[in-house]
Amino acid sequence: MRFFLPETASFFCCTRKSVNYNVKKTSVLLSLICCSLSLLTLVAFYPASMKEEFHYQLTSPQKSYVLPTVLNEVSGLTTLAQDKIACVQDEKESIFVYDLEKEVISKEYSSEIAGDYEELALVGSTMYLLRSDGVLIEYVNYTSSPVKTKEYQLNLPSPDNEGLCYDKKHKRLLIAAKSKTVKEVESKQIRLIYGFDLTSKTLLSEPVYKLDIHKIEAKAKEQKIPIPTRTIKKTGKTISSFNFRPSAIAIHPFENSIYVLSASDRLLLIIDEKGNILELFSLNLNLFNKAEGLTFLPNGDMLISNEAQDKKPTILKFEYKKS
């Protein structure tokens, strides 16, 4: 870095003696050098915890909603309006409408189709529910009675699937697998995100995204996120036990970036439309005891739901702040 200073003492005062000028020149130069070094130090040691703010204060929710006990096992969220969301829990075949202003369940729509419901997504007036075994259930005009339903047997190669969201831009649903695929040709270190075409109502022939656990772990190290380890009994060698098991997925309404939540690993991954990793955040256990649901309100605010476990079920609201 170069610093350009005036070469005549008249810059300070035309009546100053040259010796005073030289003293001032040296003083200014030293001040500028010190300031530059301070800025470089700040950039170099900028803590990861400050970077994790991104557009949301992940350590400080704007609002915490305590849900009724019927939603102890809340497993998925989707947005209906700025003040209303729909959610499911994996022990009851119902769609619950939750009023964010009144903080109550305002409606419940029961289903006759049994199963472990993990997630839901609204497309127009049609609600799609995902079962963990990869069966997709379509509820046309889900508020009508009787409601018209249809099941899609997706035959996913992953036995456990928990994430579902509407990709409006590409007219498809995204389905995130929690577990690795059972096919030997796929690496154990890959988590797949499938696409369900809403025009043909068929599963796309190839996964939309492949999440590489090794790359996610590398990002975790870059962000100074602690890496879990385990010890091999036979050798006594300590190795990484890092994992990423998606429990929810949602697309940001303004940026089109894709947020993928892992409840088991308490991580929030953000990728771009091409699948490149943008950010990775570690989630605080005190706030996110088991984060299973994720959605965005129309104004960009983010909602994350937590199952009860030994606490009460909650929905945490994080205000969207433009950078």
C-alpha positions as CSV (number, residue, x, y, z in Angstrom):
1,M,0.0,0.0,0.0
2,R,1.4,3.4,-0.9
3,F,0.7,6.7,0.9
4,F,1.0,9.9,-1.0
5,L,1.7,13.0,1.1
6,P,2.3,16.6,0.0
7,E,5.9,17.5,-0.5
8,T,5.7,21.1,0.7
9,A,5.2,22.4,4.2
10,S,2.7,24.9,2.9
11,F,0.1,22.1,2.9
12,F,-0.1,22.5,6.7
13,C,0.9,26.1,7.1
14,C,3.0,28.3,4.9
15,T,4.8,29.8,7.8
16,R,5.9,26.4,9.4
17,K,9.6,25.7,9.4
18,S,10.8,22.6,7.5
19,V,11.7,20.8,10.7
20,N,8.1,21.0,11.9
21,Y,6.9,19.8,8.6
22,N,9.2,16.8,8.7
23,V,8.0,15.9,12.2
24,K,4.4,16.2,11.1
25,K,5.0,14.2,8.0
26,T,6.6,11.4,10.0
27,S,3.7,11.5,12.5
28,V,1.0,11.3,9.9
29,L,2.8,8.5,8.1
30,L,3.1,6.5,11.3
31,S,-0.5,7.0,12.1
32,L,-1.6,5.8,8.7
33,I,0.6,2.7,8.9
34,C,-0.9,1.9,12.3
35,C,-4.4,2.4,11.1
36,S,-3.8,0.1,8.1
37,L,-2.3,-2.6,10.3
38,S,-5.3,-2.4,12.6
39,L,-7.7,-2.9,9.6
40,L,-5.7,-5.8,8.3
41,T,-5.7,-7.4,11.7
42,L,-9.5,-7.0,12.0
43,V,-10.1,-8.7,8.7
44,A,-7.7,-11.5,9.4
45,F,-9.2,-12.4,12.8
46,Y,-12.9,-11.6,12.0
47,P,-14.6,-14.3,14.1
48,A,-16.7,-17.0,12.5
49,S,-19.5,-16.3,15.0
50,M,-19.8,-12.8,13.6
51,K,-20.0,-14.1,10.0
52,E,-22.8,-16.4,10.9
53,E,-25.2,-13.4,11.2
54,F,-25.7,-13.4,7.4
55,H,-29.2,-12.1,6.9
56,Y,-30.4,-13.5,10.2
57,Q,-29.3,-13.3,13.8
58,L,-29.2,-17.0,14.3
59,T,-28.5,-16.7,18.0
60,S,-31.3,-14.2,18.7
61,P,-34.8,-15.1,17.3
62,Q,-37.1,-12.1,17.0
63,K,-40.0,-14.3,18.4
64,S,-40.4,-17.7,19.9
65,Y,-43.8,-19.4,19.6
66,V,-44.5,-22.2,22.1
67,L,-46.7,-24.8,20.4
68,P,-49.5,-26.9,21.9
69,T,-48.7,-30.4,23.0
70,V,-50.5,-31.9,19.9
71,L,-47.5,-30.6,18.0
72,N,-44.8,-32.1,20.2
73,E,-43.5,-34.0,17.2
74,V,-43.8,-31.1,14.7
75,S,-41.8,-32.2,11.7
76,G,-42.6,-29.8,8.9
77,L,-43.7,-26.3,8.0
78,T,-45.0,-24.4,4.9
79,T,-46.2,-20.8,4.5
80,L,-49.8,-20.0,3.8
81,A,-49.6,-16.2,4.4
82,Q,-47.6,-13.6,6.3
83,D,-49.5,-14.5,9.5
84,K,-50.3,-18.2,8.9
85,I,-48.4,-21.4,8.3
86,A,-49.3,-25.0,8.0
87,C,-47.5,-27.8,9.8
88,V,-47.5,-31.6,10.3
89,Q,-46.3,-33.8,13.0
90,D,-45.2,-37.4,12.4
91,E,-47.5,-39.1,14.9
92,K,-50.9,-37.8,13.5
93,E,-52.2,-37.7,9.9
94,S,-53.4,-34.1,10.0
95,I,-52.5,-30.7,8.5
96,F,-52.5,-28.0,11.2
97,V,-52.9,-24.3,10.4
98,Y,-51.2,-22.2,12.9
99,D,-52.0,-18.5,13.3
100,L,-48.8,-16.5,14.1
101,E,-50.7,-13.5,15.3
102,K,-53.1,-15.2,17.7
103,E,-50.6,-18.0,18.5
104,V,-53.1,-20.8,18.2
105,I,-54.0,-23.6,15.9
106,S,-56.9,-22.2,13.9
107,K,-57.7,-25.2,11.7
108,E,-57.0,-28.9,11.5
109,Y,-57.5,-31.0,8.3
110,S,-57.5,-34.7,8.9
111,S,-56.3,-37.3,6.5
112,E,-57.3,-40.9,6.0
113,I,-54.0,-41.9,4.6
114,A,-51.7,-43.3,7.3
115,G,-48.0,-42.8,7.5
116,D,-45.1,-41.0,9.0
117,Y,-45.6,-37.4,7.7
118,E,-42.3,-35.5,7.6
119,E,-42.9,-32.4,5.5
120,L,-45.4,-30.5,3.5
121,A,-45.4,-27.9,0.7
122,L,-48.2,-25.7,-0.7
123,V,-48.6,-25.2,-4.5
124,G,-51.5,-23.0,-5.2
125,S,-54.4,-24.6,-3.4
126,T,-52.8,-28.1,-3.5
127,M,-50.9,-29.4,-0.5
128,Y,-48.2,-32.0,-0.9
129,L,-47.2,-34.2,2.0
130,L,-44.1,-36.3,2.2
131,R,-43.8,-39.6,4.0
132,S,-40.5,-40.7,5.3
133,D,-40.6,-43.8,2.9
134,G,-40.7,-41.5,-0.1
135,V,-44.4,-41.6,-0.8
136,L,-45.7,-38.2,-1.9
137,I,-49.4,-37.4,-1.2
138,E,-51.3,-34.8,-3.2
139,Y,-54.3,-33.0,-1.6
140,V,-56.1,-31.1,-4.3
141,N,-57.9,-28.1,-2.7
142,Y,-56.8,-29.3,0.7
143,T,-59.4,-27.1,2.5
144,S,-62.4,-28.7,0.7
145,S,-64.5,-31.5,2.1
146,P,-64.2,-34.2,1.0
147,V,-60.7,-33.6,-0.2
148,K,-59.4,-35.3,-3.3
149,T,-56.1,-37.2,-2.7
150,K,-53.6,-39.0,-4.8
151,E,-50.5,-41.0,-3.9
152,Y,-47.2,-41.0,-5.8
153,Q,-44.9,-44.0,-5.1
154,L,-41.6,-42.3,-5.9
155,N,-39.4,-45.4,-5.1
156,L,-36.6,-43.3,-3.9
157,P,-33.2,-45.0,-3.4
158,S,-32.9,-43.3,0.0
159,P,-34.9,-45.1,2.7
160,D,-35.4,-42.0,4.9
161,N,-36.6,-38.7,3.4
162,E,-37.6,-35.7,5.4
163,G,-37.2,-32.5,3.3
164,L,-39.8,-31.0,0.9
165,C,-40.3,-27.6,-0.6
166,Y,-41.8,-25.9,-3.7
167,D,-39.4,-24.7,-6.3
168,K,-41.6,-22.2,-8.1
169,K,-39.0,-21.1,-10.6
170,H,-38.6,-24.6,-12.0
171,K,-42.2,-25.8,-11.4
172,R,-41.1,-28.7,-9.2
173,L,-40.8,-30.0,-5.7
174,L,-37.5,-30.6,-4.1
175,I,-37.2,-33.7,-1.9
176,A,-34.2,-34.0,0.5
177,A,-33.1,-37.4,1.6
178,K,-31.9,-37.7,5.2
179,S,-30.2,-41.0,4.7
180,K,-27.6,-42.2,2.2
181,T,-28.8,-44.1,-0.8
182,V,-29.0,-47.9,-0.6
183,K,-27.4,-48.2,-4.0
184,E,-23.8,-49.2,-3.9
185,V,-22.9,-47.0,-6.9
186,E,-23.5,-43.9,-4.7
187,S,-21.0,-42.8,-2.1
188,K,-21.9,-43.0,1.5
189,Q,-20.8,-39.4,1.7
190,I,-23.4,-38.1,-0.6
191,R,-26.9,-36.8,0.3
192,L,-29.3,-36.5,-2.6
193,I,-32.0,-33.9,-3.3
194,Y,-34.5,-35.1,-5.8
195,G,-36.9,-33.2,-8.1
196,F,-40.6,-34.0,-8.7
197,D,-41.9,-32.3,-11.9
198,L,-45.3,-30.7,-11.3
199,T,-46.3,-30.7,-14.9
200,S,-45.7,-34.4,-15.7
201,K,-46.2,-35.4,-12.0
202,T,-43.1,-37.7,-12.2
203,L,-39.8,-37.9,-10.4
204,L,-36.9,-36.4,-12.4
205,S,-34.6,-39.1,-13.7
206,E,-31.5,-37.6,-12.0
207,P,-31.1,-35.9,-8.6
208,V,-31.2,-32.1,-8.8
209,Y,-28.4,-31.8,-6.2
210,K,-25.8,-34.0,-4.7
211,L,-24.5,-32.8,-1.3
212,D,-21.0,-33.9,-0.7
213,I,-20.3,-34.5,3.0
214,H,-16.6,-34.1,2.5
215,K,-17.1,-30.6,1.0
216,I,-19.5,-29.7,3.8
217,E,-17.0,-30.8,6.4
218,A,-14.3,-28.7,4.7
219,K,-16.7,-25.7,5.0
220,A,-17.2,-26.5,8.7
221,K,-13.5,-26.4,9.3
222,E,-13.2,-23.1,7.4
223,Q,-16.0,-21.7,9.6
224,K,-14.2,-23.0,12.8
225,I,-17.2,-25.3,13.5
226,P,-16.1,-28.1,15.9
227,I,-15.8,-31.5,14.1
228,P,-17.2,-34.5,16.0
229,T,-14.8,-37.5,16.2
230,R,-14.9,-41.2,17.1
231,T,-12.3,-43.7,18.1
232,I,-11.7,-46.9,16.3
233,K,-11.6,-49.7,18.9
234,K,-9.1,-52.0,17.1
235,T,-6.6,-49.3,16.3
236,G,-7.3,-46.6,18.9
237,K,-7.2,-44.1,16.0
238,T,-9.4,-41.0,16.2
239,I,-11.3,-40.1,13.1
240,S,-13.9,-37.6,12.0
241,S,-17.5,-38.6,12.5
242,F,-18.9,-35.5,10.7
243,N,-22.2,-36.0,9.1
244,F,-25.0,-34.1,7.5
245,R,-28.5,-35.5,7.5
246,P,-31.1,-33.2,6.0
247,S,-34.3,-32.7,7.9
248,A,-35.8,-29.7,6.0
249,I,-35.3,-27.7,2.9
250,A,-36.6,-24.3,1.7
251,I,-35.8,-21.7,-1.0
252,H,-35.2,-18.1,0.0
253,P,-38.0,-15.9,-1.5
254,F,-35.6,-13.1,-2.6
255,E,-32.2,-14.7,-3.3
256,N,-33.2,-18.1,-4.6
257,S,-30.5,-19.7,-2.4
258,I,-31.5,-23.0,-0.9
259,Y,-31.4,-23.6,2.8
260,V,-31.0,-27.2,4.1
261,L,-31.4,-28.0,7.7
262,S,-29.9,-30.9,9.6
263,A,-31.6,-31.5,13.0
264,S,-29.3,-34.4,14.1
265,D,-26.1,-32.4,13.3
266,R,-27.5,-29.0,14.3
267,L,-26.3,-27.4,11.0
268,L,-27.8,-25.0,8.5
269,L,-26.4,-25.3,5.0
270,I,-26.9,-22.7,2.3
271,I,-26.3,-23.5,-1.4
272,D,-26.8,-21.6,-4.6
273,E,-29.0,-22.8,-7.6
274,K,-26.0,-24.7,-9.0
275,G,-25.5,-26.6,-5.7
276,N,-22.3,-24.7,-4.7
277,I,-21.9,-24.2,-0.9
278,L,-22.4,-20.6,0.2
279,E,-22.6,-20.8,3.9
280,L,-22.7,-23.3,6.8
281,F,-23.8,-22.4,10.3
282,S,-23.7,-24.3,13.6
283,L,-26.9,-24.1,15.5
284,N,-27.0,-23.6,19.3
285,L,-28.3,-26.5,21.3
286,N,-30.2,-24.3,23.7
287,L,-32.3,-22.9,20.8
288,F,-32.4,-25.7,18.4
289,N,-32.9,-28.9,20.4
290,K,-34.3,-30.7,17.3
291,A,-34.9,-28.4,14.4
292,E,-37.1,-30.4,11.9
293,G,-39.0,-27.7,10.0
294,L,-38.0,-24.7,7.9
295,T,-39.9,-22.1,5.9
296,F,-39.8,-18.4,4.9
297,L,-42.6,-15.8,5.2
298,P,-43.3,-13.6,2.2
299,N,-41.3,-10.7,3.8
300,G,-38.2,-12.9,4.1
301,D,-38.5,-13.8,7.8
302,M,-37.3,-17.3,8.5
303,L,-39.2,-19.8,10.7
304,I,-37.6,-22.9,12.2
305,S,-39.6,-25.4,14.2
306,N,-38.2,-27.7,17.0
307,E,-39.7,-30.9,18.3
308,A,-40.4,-31.0,22.0
309,Q,-38.1,-33.9,23.1
310,D,-37.7,-33.0,26.8
311,K,-38.8,-29.4,26.2
312,K,-41.8,-27.7,24.6
313,P,-42.2,-27.6,20.9
314,T,-41.4,-24.2,19.4
315,I,-41.2,-22.2,16.2
316,L,-38.4,-19.6,16.2
317,K,-38.9,-16.5,14.0
318,F,-35.8,-14.8,12.6
319,E,-36.2,-11.4,11.1
320,Y,-34.8,-10.9,7.6
321,K,-32.2,-8.1,7.5
322,K,-30.9,-6.8,4.2
323,S,-27.2,-6.6,4.0
